[in-house]
Amino acid sequence: MANSADQMDGNHMKAKNHGGGVCLMSNVWRDEQHPSFINFISNFLCSNSFRLNFVPIAPDLIFNCGGLSVAFAFLTSWDCSNTSSIFSRVQKLKKQFANLYVVVVLPTKEQNDSFVQSYFRNGMEIGKPPFVAVQDIEMGFEKIVKIAHSRGACKQQDIISKLRTERKRSVQVMDAFRRVMSSVPGLDDHDANSLNQAIGSIEAIAKASKEYILENTDLSVEKAERIRSFFRDPKFYLSLKIN
């Protein structure tokens, strides 16, 4: 099986990545699967713009998608007589990977009953990690790709949302800055922007000397003196009115 799978490192495995992500597959897990299933995985990943790499990793699969890594234990064959070792491995993986899913193929009622009984017998906590039961291996892998893609999309949306929030906050801060500086007699938006870029915060401007303002901005001597008086002369700052 290993030789057949290694041959797929050619055309099938070198799918171009157009934003889908990367799938890392365990060498050990790959060698345990039928070559036809590895071929199915290769084609499915290629059609979904994922690149496939074979690496020595603890979980069976790791998907890097949208800036997020999601690990999977993919149990393609459920052995009713050897469940303890399965759950022991899952417990170890859970400690190593924050984003872990376990996909288990249970085509028969006997296997499903065995899974349910052994799940609680081995002290598993519901949802930690999440288990996904499927009828066949192809369905199982499709579920894995959907989970990885949805988690990556959520991560991207979270990043975009944070950037939008940060941009909104930055605009609000700059607006407040302009309103304070424009209250200094004779200063306009250009002067406020120049001070912000060269000196920074209102606190820093308030502490700056006239000479420092003149050295680092294009403001006139008169405006530099007004800024200094504005922040240090009670006649100015006690009568401050911000529009």
N, C-alpha and C positions, 0 to 999 in steps of 0.2 A: 504493500500500500504506500509505503514511504516513497518508493521510486516513482510511482505514478503521480503522487502528489507533487513531488519535486519538479517533475516535468512541467507542471502548470505554473512554475515561476516565470514562464515565458509570456506568451501573448495574453493569456487569460488573467494572470496575476498582476500584470503591469497596466491595469486600467488607469487612465488619466483621471486625476483628481480635480473635479470642477466645483469644489466646495462642499462635497458630501462629507468627507472626512477620511479617517484611516481606521482600518480594522487590524488589530494585532491578534494573531492566532497562535496558540500554544503548539509547539512542535509535537509534544507528546499527544495532545488531544487529536491533532490532525492525523497522526499515524494510527490512531484507534478507529478512525472513520473509514467508510468505504470510499474509494476514489470517485465514484459517481456523485456522492454527496458533496465532496470537496469541489467538484466541478460545478455543481449546482450553486454552491456558495460563491464561487468565483464569478459566475455569470450574473448572479443576483446582485452582488456588490458592484460589479462593473456597471450594470444598468442603473444603479442608484448613486453613481459617482463616488464610490468608496474605493480606496486603495487597500490591498490586502498584503500584509507582511507576516512571515512566519518567524516567531521569536520564542525563546525559552522564558515563559512567564508562568506564574502560579495559577491564575484563573485560566479558563479555557479560551476566553476572548476578552479583549479590551477594545472599546470603541472610543476614539478621540473625535469628537464632533462638536462644533460650535464653541470650542474653548473648554469643553468638559470631557473628562475621562469617565467612562462607565464600564465596570467589569462584569463579566458573566461567567457563571458556572453552567455549562450546557450538558445536562444529563440525557444523552440520547438513548440510553439503555438502562432501564430500572431493574435492579437485581433485588428481588424480594428477600433473599437470604443474606444480603450484605448491606443493610441500611445504615448500621452504626458508623461505618467508615465514611459513608457519604455525608452524613450530617456532621461528623467530626471535621471533615475537610471544609464544609461550609462555614462552620464556626471559626476556623482559622482564617479563612478568606475575609470573613466579616470584620475581623480585627485589623486586617491589612488595607481594606478598600472601603472608603466611605460610601461610594456609589456602587453597590453590588446587587445583582439580580440573579436568581437561580431559575433556569428554565428546565423543566423536567418533562420528558415524553412518557405519557401514561395511556397507551392505546387500549388496555383491557381493564375490566372492572376489578380483577384480582390485583393488578398493579396499583390502581387508584386506591383501593382499600388498604393495601400495604403501605402506601405513601402516607395516607392520613393517620393511620395508627402509629407508624414509626415517627412521624413528625412530632406528635405530642409526647411520645415515649422518650424521645431524645431531648426534651426540654427546649424546643425551639420557641421563640417569641414571635407571635404573629406580626408579619410585616417587617421583621428585622432579621434577615433581609427579606424582601418580597420574593415569593415563589410564584412562578407562572406555569401552570399545567397545560399541556397541549396534546393533541392526538397523534401527530406525526412529526418527524424531524424537519421537514420543509416548513411546516407551519411554525415550528419552534424558532427556526432561524429568521423567518419573516417577522415574528414577534420581537426578536432581539433587535433587528434593525430599526423597527418602528419605535421601540423604547429608546434606543440610543439617539435616534433622530429627534424625537420629541423632547428628550432631556436637553439635547444640545440647542434646540430651538428656544426652549424656555430660558436657558442660560443666556443666549444671545439677546432675547427680549429683556431680560433682567439688566444686562449691561447697557442696552440702549436706553432703558427707562432711567437708569442711574445717571447716564450721560445727559439726558434731557433735564433731569432734576437739577444736576450740577450746573448746567448751562443756564437754567432759569434762575437759580440762586445767584450765579455770577452776574447775570444781567441786573437783578434786583440790587445787589451790592454796589455795582457800578452806578446804577441810577441814584442810589442814596448818596454815593460819593460825589456825583456831579451836583446834586442839589445842595449839598453842604458847601462845596467849593464855589458854586455860582452865587452863593450868598455873600461871598467876599466882594466888596465894591470893585467893579471894573473887570472882574474875571468872567470869561466866557467858557463854552464847552471845550474849545481847543486848549485853553490854558489848563482846564481840569484834566483833560486827557494827557497832556504833557507832564503834569505833576504826578499823575498816577503811574505813568510808564517809567519816569525817571526816579521818583522817590518812593512811591508806593502808598501806604495807608495814610489816612488823615492824621493818625497819631505821629507817624514819621514826619509828615509835612509840618505839623505843629512844632516839632522839636528842631526842624532844620533851620540853619542860619540863613540870613539873606545871601551871603556869599555862596553857600552850597546850592541854593535855589538857582542863582545866576549861572553857576558853573555847569549845572546839569539840565537846565531847561532853556527855552528861548524866550522866557518871560523878561519883561523890561525891569529896570531897577525900581521904578515906581510900583509895579505890581508885586515884586518881591517884598518891598517895604510894607505894602498893604497886607500881605499874607502874614508877615511877622507881627504886625500890629493887631491883626484880626485875632490871632491866637494868644497874644500876650498882653494886650491892652484891654482892661475891663470895659472901657467905653465901647469897644467893638463886640467882644464875645458875650457880654451881658445883655446886649440888645439884639442878639442873633435871631433872625427870622428865616426859617427855611420854608420855601414855597412848596 
